[in-house]
């Protein structure tokens, strides 16, 4: 859900903290923006971080379910 940019910056600093050092807990973060506004805010906050990738929700889902794979809805 949309948040203030300062909230995204706080999360970015938290991610960065656990990505530092000789034995980092995280090596890469994929942040998914569900709306254009969220995507834009995330990109502006993370523009200098190479280990934090920002993708749109649609692009992220397209990697999980490539075009041409039929979508099954319901119990049939």
Jmol script that loads the backbone (N, CA, C; Angstrom):
load data "model"
ATOM      1  N   UNK A   1       0.842  -1.188   0.000  1.00  0.00           N
ATOM      2  CA  UNK A   1       0.000   0.000   0.000  1.00  0.00           C
ATOM      3  C   UNK A   1       0.879   1.240   0.000  1.00  0.00           C
ATOM      4  N   UNK A   2       0.356   2.329  -0.538  1.00  0.00           N
ATOM      5  CA  UNK A   2       1.163   3.561  -0.571  1.00  0.00           C
ATOM      6  C   UNK A   2       1.578   4.020   0.821  1.00  0.00           C
ATOM      7  N   UNK A   3       2.802   4.465   0.922  1.00  0.00           N
ATOM      8  CA  UNK A   3       3.357   5.010   2.166  1.00  0.00           C
ATOM      9  C   UNK A   3       4.067   6.312   1.826  1.00  0.00           C
ATOM     10  N   UNK A   4       4.433   7.026   2.860  1.00  0.00           N
ATOM     11  CA  UNK A   4       5.271   8.213   2.664  1.00  0.00           C
ATOM     12  C   UNK A   4       6.655   7.749   2.243  1.00  0.00           C
ATOM     13  N   UNK A   5       7.339   8.578   1.466  1.00  0.00           N
ATOM     14  CA  UNK A   5       8.692   8.230   1.029  1.00  0.00           C
ATOM     15  C   UNK A   5       9.614   7.958   2.206  1.00  0.00           C
ATOM     16  N   UNK A   6       9.405   8.671   3.299  1.00  0.00           N
ATOM     17  CA  UNK A   6      10.256   8.475   4.477  1.00  0.00           C
ATOM     18  C   UNK A   6      10.137   7.044   5.008  1.00  0.00           C
ATOM     19  N   UNK A   7       8.978   6.440   4.863  1.00  0.00           N
ATOM     20  CA  UNK A   7       8.778   5.049   5.299  1.00  0.00           C
ATOM     21  C   UNK A   7       9.601   4.101   4.417  1.00  0.00           C
ATOM     22  N   UNK A   8       9.604   4.357   3.105  1.00  0.00           N
ATOM     23  CA  UNK A   8      10.412   3.543   2.203  1.00  0.00           C
ATOM     24  C   UNK A   8      11.903   3.727   2.502  1.00  0.00           C
ATOM     25  N   UNK A   9      12.293   4.953   2.832  1.00  0.00           N
ATOM     26  CA  UNK A   9      13.694   5.219   3.171  1.00  0.00           C
ATOM     27  C   UNK A   9      14.100   4.463   4.431  1.00  0.00           C
ATOM     28  N   UNK A  10      13.215   4.407   5.434  1.00  0.00           N
ATOM     29  CA  UNK A  10      13.500   3.653   6.656  1.00  0.00           C
ATOM     30  C   UNK A  10      13.719   2.178   6.337  1.00  0.00           C
ATOM     31  N   UNK A  11      12.861   1.625   5.496  1.00  0.00           N
ATOM     32  CA  UNK A  11      12.998   0.219   5.106  1.00  0.00           C
ATOM     33  C   UNK A  11      14.295  -0.002   4.329  1.00  0.00           C
ATOM     34  N   UNK A  12      14.631   0.937   3.461  1.00  0.00           N
ATOM     35  CA  UNK A  12      15.860   0.846   2.687  1.00  0.00           C
ATOM     36  C   UNK A  12      17.077   0.792   3.614  1.00  0.00           C
ATOM     37  N   UNK A  13      17.109   1.651   4.618  1.00  0.00           N
ATOM     38  CA  UNK A  13      18.226   1.649   5.567  1.00  0.00           C
ATOM     39  C   UNK A  13      18.281   0.334   6.339  1.00  0.00           C
ATOM     40  N   UNK A  14      17.113  -0.212   6.696  1.00  0.00           N
ATOM     41  CA  UNK A  14      17.078  -1.491   7.409  1.00  0.00           C
ATOM     42  C   UNK A  14      17.616  -2.612   6.520  1.00  0.00           C
ATOM     43  N   UNK A  15      17.187  -2.631   5.248  1.00  0.00           N
ATOM     44  CA  UNK A  15      17.711  -3.623   4.314  1.00  0.00           C
ATOM     45  C   UNK A  15      19.211  -3.458   4.149  1.00  0.00           C
ATOM     46  N   UNK A  16      19.663  -2.229   3.979  1.00  0.00           N
ATOM     47  CA  UNK A  16      21.094  -1.952   3.776  1.00  0.00           C
ATOM     48  C   UNK A  16      21.925  -2.433   4.952  1.00  0.00           C
ATOM     49  N   UNK A  17      21.408  -2.262   6.166  1.00  0.00           N
ATOM     50  CA  UNK A  17      22.134  -2.691   7.360  1.00  0.00           C
ATOM     51  C   UNK A  17      22.408  -4.194   7.354  1.00  0.00           C
ATOM     52  N   UNK A  18      21.408  -4.984   6.957  1.00  0.00           N
ATOM     53  CA  UNK A  18      21.604  -6.443   6.975  1.00  0.00           C
ATOM     54  C   UNK A  18      22.301  -6.957   5.721  1.00  0.00           C
ATOM     55  N   UNK A  19      22.574  -6.059   4.767  1.00  0.00           N
ATOM     56  CA  UNK A  19      23.299  -6.442   3.557  1.00  0.00           C
ATOM     57  C   UNK A  19      24.786  -6.115   3.660  1.00  0.00           C
ATOM     58  N   UNK A  20      25.188  -5.474   4.748  1.00  0.00           N
ATOM     59  CA  UNK A  20      26.591  -5.085   4.935  1.00  0.00           C
ATOM     60  C   UNK A  20      27.367  -6.170   5.671  1.00  0.00           C
ATOM     61  N   UNK A  21      28.663  -6.042   5.622  1.00  0.00           N
ATOM     62  CA  UNK A  21      29.533  -6.934   6.384  1.00  0.00           C
ATOM     63  C   UNK A  21      30.015  -8.118   5.574  1.00  0.00           C
ATOM     64  N   UNK A  22      30.852  -8.919   6.212  1.00  0.00           N
ATOM     65  CA  UNK A  22      31.444 -10.060   5.515  1.00  0.00           C
ATOM     66  C   UNK A  22      30.468 -11.230   5.382  1.00  0.00           C
ATOM     67  N   UNK A  23      29.460 -11.287   6.248  1.00  0.00           N
ATOM     68  CA  UNK A  23      28.456 -12.358   6.182  1.00  0.00           C
ATOM     69  C   UNK A  23      27.055 -11.738   6.227  1.00  0.00           C
ATOM     70  N   UNK A  24      26.647 -11.104   5.137  1.00  0.00           N
ATOM     71  CA  UNK A  24      25.342 -10.434   5.139  1.00  0.00           C
ATOM     72  C   UNK A  24      24.183 -11.428   5.218  1.00  0.00           C
ATOM     73  N   UNK A  25      23.105 -11.000   5.865  1.00  0.00           N
ATOM     74  CA  UNK A  25      21.903 -11.829   5.951  1.00  0.00           C
ATOM     75  C   UNK A  25      21.121 -11.807   4.639  1.00  0.00           C
ATOM     76  N   UNK A  26      21.206 -10.709   3.908  1.00  0.00           N
ATOM     77  CA  UNK A  26      20.561 -10.577   2.600  1.00  0.00           C
ATOM     78  C   UNK A  26      21.617 -10.189   1.571  1.00  0.00           C
ATOM     79  N   UNK A  27      21.445 -10.705   0.366  1.00  0.00           N
ATOM     80  CA  UNK A  27      22.373 -10.364  -0.709  1.00  0.00           C
ATOM     81  C   UNK A  27      21.711  -9.493  -1.768  1.00  0.00           C
ATOM     82  N   UNK A  28      20.392  -9.572  -1.856  1.00  0.00           N
ATOM     83  CA  UNK A  28      19.641  -8.810  -2.838  1.00  0.00           C
ATOM     84  C   UNK A  28      18.204  -8.673  -2.365  1.00  0.00           C
ATOM     85  N   UNK A  29      17.576  -7.568  -2.746  1.00  0.00           N
ATOM     86  CA  UNK A  29      16.170  -7.328  -2.404  1.00  0.00           C
ATOM     87  C   UNK A  29      15.427  -6.991  -3.685  1.00  0.00           C
ATOM     88  N   UNK A  30      14.272  -7.611  -3.879  1.00  0.00           N
ATOM     89  CA  UNK A  30      13.387  -7.253  -4.989  1.00  0.00           C
ATOM     90  C   UNK A  30      12.163  -6.597  -4.360  1.00  0.00           C
ATOM     91  N   UNK A  31      11.985  -5.321  -4.667  1.00  0.00           N
ATOM     92  CA  UNK A  31      10.874  -4.549  -4.132  1.00  0.00           C
ATOM     93  C   UNK A  31       9.848  -4.411  -5.249  1.00  0.00           C
ATOM     94  N   UNK A  32       8.603  -4.773  -4.994  1.00  0.00           N
ATOM     95  CA  UNK A  32       7.565  -4.765  -6.015  1.00  0.00           C
ATOM     96  C   UNK A  32       6.589  -3.629  -5.739  1.00  0.00           C
ATOM     97  N   UNK A  33       6.428  -2.761  -6.731  1.00  0.00           N
ATOM     98  CA  UNK A  33       5.485  -1.648  -6.621  1.00  0.00           C
ATOM     99  C   UNK A  33       4.159  -2.004  -7.269  1.00  0.00           C
ATOM    100  N   UNK A  34       3.096  -2.012  -6.488  1.00  0.00           N
ATOM    101  CA  UNK A  34       1.782  -2.419  -6.992  1.00  0.00           C
ATOM    102  C   UNK A  34       1.109  -1.342  -7.835  1.00  0.00           C
ATOM    103  N   UNK A  35       1.448  -0.094  -7.605  1.00  0.00           N
ATOM    104  CA  UNK A  35       0.854   0.998  -8.379  1.00  0.00           C
ATOM    105  C   UNK A  35       1.979   1.844  -8.980  1.00  0.00           C
ATOM    106  N   UNK A  36       1.617   2.690  -9.942  1.00  0.00           N
ATOM    107  CA  UNK A  36       2.628   3.564 -10.555  1.00  0.00           C
ATOM    108  C   UNK A  36       3.257   4.497  -9.525  1.00  0.00           C
ATOM    109  N   UNK A  37       2.450   4.982  -8.595  1.00  0.00           N
ATOM    110  CA  UNK A  37       2.970   5.892  -7.563  1.00  0.00           C
ATOM    111  C   UNK A  37       3.977   5.187  -6.664  1.00  0.00           C
ATOM    112  N   UNK A  38       3.627   4.005  -6.212  1.00  0.00           N
ATOM    113  CA  UNK A  38       4.539   3.247  -5.351  1.00  0.00           C
ATOM    114  C   UNK A  38       5.819   2.915  -6.112  1.00  0.00           C
ATOM    115  N   UNK A  39       5.666   2.469  -7.354  1.00  0.00           N
ATOM    116  CA  UNK A  39       6.826   2.137  -8.180  1.00  0.00           C
ATOM    117  C   UNK A  39       7.748   3.338  -8.334  1.00  0.00           C
ATOM    118  N   UNK A  40       7.183   4.490  -8.618  1.00  0.00           N
ATOM    119  CA  UNK A  40       7.964   5.710  -8.777  1.00  0.00           C
ATOM    120  C   UNK A  40       8.686   6.088  -7.488  1.00  0.00           C
ATOM    121  N   UNK A  41       7.981   6.016  -6.360  1.00  0.00           N
ATOM    122  CA  UNK A  41       8.595   6.347  -5.071  1.00  0.00           C
ATOM    123  C   UNK A  41       9.722   5.381  -4.726  1.00  0.00           C
ATOM    124  N   UNK A  42       9.501   4.089  -4.953  1.00  0.00           N
ATOM    125  CA  UNK A  42      10.537   3.103  -4.658  1.00  0.00           C
ATOM    126  C   UNK A  42      11.767   3.317  -5.529  1.00  0.00           C
ATOM    127  N   UNK A  43      11.549   3.603  -6.812  1.00  0.00           N
ATOM    128  CA  UNK A  43      12.681   3.846  -7.713  1.00  0.00           C
ATOM    129  C   UNK A  43      13.467   5.080  -7.294  1.00  0.00           C
ATOM    130  N   UNK A  44      12.776   6.116  -6.868  1.00  0.00           N
ATOM    131  CA  UNK A  44      13.487   7.335  -6.468  1.00  0.00           C
ATOM    132  C   UNK A  44      14.282   7.118  -5.180  1.00  0.00           C
ATOM    133  N   UNK A  45      13.779   6.293  -4.289  1.00  0.00           N
ATOM    134  CA  UNK A  45      14.464   6.029  -3.021  1.00  0.00           C
ATOM    135  C   UNK A  45      15.658   5.101  -3.226  1.00  0.00           C
ATOM    136  N   UNK A  46      15.556   4.162  -4.159  1.00  0.00           N
ATOM    137  CA  UNK A  46      16.595   3.131  -4.317  1.00  0.00           C
ATOM    138  C   UNK A  46      17.533   3.377  -5.490  1.00  0.00           C
ATOM    139  N   UNK A  47      17.484   4.529  -6.116  1.00  0.00           N
ATOM    140  CA  UNK A  47      18.219   4.765  -7.365  1.00  0.00           C
ATOM    141  C   UNK A  47      19.727   4.521  -7.266  1.00  0.00           C
ATOM    142  N   UNK A  48      20.327   4.640  -6.110  1.00  0.00           N
ATOM    143  CA  UNK A  48      21.777   4.466  -5.967  1.00  0.00           C
ATOM    144  C   UNK A  48      22.175   3.089  -5.436  1.00  0.00           C
ATOM    145  N   UNK A  49      21.208   2.219  -5.233  1.00  0.00           N
ATOM    146  CA  UNK A  49      21.490   0.903  -4.652  1.00  0.00           C
ATOM    147  C   UNK A  49      21.403  -0.173  -5.720  1.00  0.00           C
ATOM    148  N   UNK A  50      22.532  -0.782  -6.020  1.00  0.00           N
ATOM    149  CA  UNK A  50      22.590  -1.784  -7.082  1.00  0.00           C
ATOM    150  C   UNK A  50      22.052  -3.148  -6.649  1.00  0.00           C
ATOM    151  N   UNK A  51      21.999  -3.405  -5.355  1.00  0.00           N
ATOM    152  CA  UNK A  51      21.535  -4.707  -4.870  1.00  0.00           C
ATOM    153  C   UNK A  51      20.063  -4.690  -4.476  1.00  0.00           C
ATOM    154  N   UNK A  52      19.386  -3.595  -4.760  1.00  0.00           N
ATOM    155  CA  UNK A  52      17.950  -3.499  -4.501  1.00  0.00           C
ATOM    156  C   UNK A  52      17.267  -3.211  -5.828  1.00  0.00           C
ATOM    157  N   UNK A  53      16.492  -4.174  -6.301  1.00  0.00           N
ATOM    158  CA  UNK A  53      15.814  -4.083  -7.591  1.00  0.00           C
ATOM    159  C   UNK A  53      14.360  -3.705  -7.353  1.00  0.00           C
ATOM    160  N   UNK A  54      13.860  -2.778  -8.159  1.00  0.00           N
ATOM    161  CA  UNK A  54      12.456  -2.363  -8.062  1.00  0.00           C
ATOM    162  C   UNK A  54      11.762  -2.760  -9.357  1.00  0.00           C
ATOM    163  N   UNK A  55      10.635  -3.459  -9.223  1.00  0.00           N
ATOM    164  CA  UNK A  55       9.864  -3.882 -10.384  1.00  0.00           C
ATOM    165  C   UNK A  55       8.393  -3.578 -10.176  1.00  0.00           C
ATOM    166  N   UNK A  56       7.687  -3.440 -11.290  1.00  0.00           N
ATOM    167  CA  UNK A  56       6.235  -3.273 -11.196  1.00  0.00           C
ATOM    168  C   UNK A  56       5.609  -4.625 -10.877  1.00  0.00           C
ATOM    169  N   UNK A  57       4.430  -4.574 -10.322  1.00  0.00           N
ATOM    170  CA  UNK A  57       3.705  -5.792  -9.969  1.00  0.00           C
ATOM    171  C   UNK A  57       3.456  -6.646 -11.216  1.00  0.00           C
ATOM    172  N   UNK A  58       3.020  -6.010 -12.312  1.00  0.00           N
ATOM    173  CA  UNK A  58       2.723  -6.746 -13.541  1.00  0.00           C
ATOM    174  C   UNK A  58       3.984  -7.412 -14.093  1.00  0.00           C
ATOM    175  N   UNK A  59       5.109  -6.699 -14.085  1.00  0.00           N
ATOM    176  CA  UNK A  59       6.360  -7.266 -14.596  1.00  0.00           C
ATOM    177  C   UNK A  59       6.825  -8.422 -13.724  1.00  0.00           C
ATOM    178  N   UNK A  60       6.691  -8.274 -12.429  1.00  0.00           N
ATOM    179  CA  UNK A  60       7.081  -9.326 -11.500  1.00  0.00           C
ATOM    180  C   UNK A  60       6.246 -10.586 -11.733  1.00  0.00           C
ATOM    181  N   UNK A  61       4.919 -10.405 -11.881  1.00  0.00           N
ATOM    182  CA  UNK A  61       4.053 -11.555 -12.117  1.00  0.00           C
ATOM    183  C   UNK A  61       4.332 -12.214 -13.459  1.00  0.00           C
ATOM    184  N   UNK A  62       4.693 -11.421 -14.460  1.00  0.00           N
ATOM    185  CA  UNK A  62       4.968 -11.994 -15.781  1.00  0.00           C
ATOM    186  C   UNK A  62       6.170 -12.940 -15.740  1.00  0.00           C
ATOM    187  N   UNK A  63       7.066 -12.731 -14.785  1.00  0.00           N
ATOM    188  CA  UNK A  63       8.203 -13.640 -14.638  1.00  0.00           C
ATOM    189  C   UNK A  63       7.759 -14.965 -14.022  1.00  0.00           C
ATOM    190  N   UNK A  64       6.736 -14.911 -13.162  1.00  0.00           N
ATOM    191  CA  UNK A  64       6.236 -16.125 -12.524  1.00  0.00           C
ATOM    192  C   UNK A  64       5.327 -16.909 -13.465  1.00  0.00           C
ATOM    193  N   UNK A  65       4.494 -16.186 -14.206  1.00  0.00           N
ATOM    194  CA  UNK A  65       3.556 -16.808 -15.141  1.00  0.00           C
ATOM    195  C   UNK A  65       3.756 -16.198 -16.519  1.00  0.00           C
ATOM    196  N   UNK A  66       4.677 -16.742 -17.310  1.00  0.00           N
ATOM    197  CA  UNK A  66       4.957 -16.179 -18.631  1.00  0.00           C
ATOM    198  C   UNK A  66       3.733 -16.235 -19.551  1.00  0.00           C
ATOM    199  N   UNK A  67       3.715 -15.362 -20.529  1.00  0.00           N
ATOM    200  CA  UNK A  67       2.654 -15.333 -21.513  1.00  0.00           C
ATOM    201  C   UNK A  67       2.563 -16.686 -22.204  1.00  0.00           C
ATOM    202  N   UNK A  68       1.347 -17.117 -22.438  1.00  0.00           N
ATOM    203  CA  UNK A  68       1.160 -18.399 -23.105  1.00  0.00           C
ATOM    204  C   UNK A  68       0.804 -19.505 -22.150  1.00  0.00           C
ATOM    205  N   UNK A  69       0.955 -19.280 -20.859  1.00  0.00           N
ATOM    206  CA  UNK A  69       0.560 -20.275 -19.877  1.00  0.00           C
ATOM    207  C   UNK A  69      -0.871 -19.988 -19.491  1.00  0.00           C
ATOM    208  N   UNK A  70      -1.808 -20.912 -19.748  1.00  0.00           N
ATOM    209  CA  UNK A  70      -3.210 -20.647 -19.425  1.00  0.00           C
ATOM    210  C   UNK A  70      -3.410 -20.482 -17.925  1.00  0.00           C
ATOM    211  N   UNK A  71      -4.240 -19.529 -17.576  1.00  0.00           N
ATOM    212  CA  UNK A  71      -4.547 -19.264 -16.183  1.00  0.00           C
ATOM    213  C   UNK A  71      -5.755 -20.086 -15.783  1.00  0.00           C
ATOM    214  N   UNK A  72      -5.659 -20.809 -14.693  1.00  0.00           N
ATOM    215  CA  UNK A  72      -6.761 -21.657 -14.232  1.00  0.00           C
ATOM    216  C   UNK A  72      -7.458 -20.933 -13.094  1.00  0.00           C
ATOM    217  N   UNK A  73      -8.727 -20.651 -13.283  1.00  0.00           N
ATOM    218  CA  UNK A  73      -9.524 -19.975 -12.260  1.00  0.00           C
ATOM    219  C   UNK A  73     -10.649 -20.900 -11.832  1.00  0.00           C
ATOM    220  N   UNK A  74     -10.822 -21.002 -10.521  1.00  0.00           N
ATOM    221  CA  UNK A  74     -11.901 -21.833 -10.013  1.00  0.00           C
ATOM    222  C   UNK A  74     -11.493 -23.294  -9.899  1.00  0.00           C
ATOM    223  N   UNK A  75     -12.457 -24.147  -9.664  1.00  0.00           N
ATOM    224  CA  UNK A  75     -12.193 -25.562  -9.425  1.00  0.00           C
ATOM    225  C   UNK A  75     -12.218 -26.425 -10.672  1.00  0.00           C
ATOM    226  N   UNK A  76     -12.461 -25.850 -11.824  1.00  0.00           N
ATOM    227  CA  UNK A  76     -12.558 -26.649 -13.034  1.00  0.00           C
ATOM    228  C   UNK A  76     -11.294 -26.678 -13.823  1.00  0.00           C
TER     229      UNK A  76
END
end "model"
wireframe off; spacefill off
backbone 0.3
color backbone group
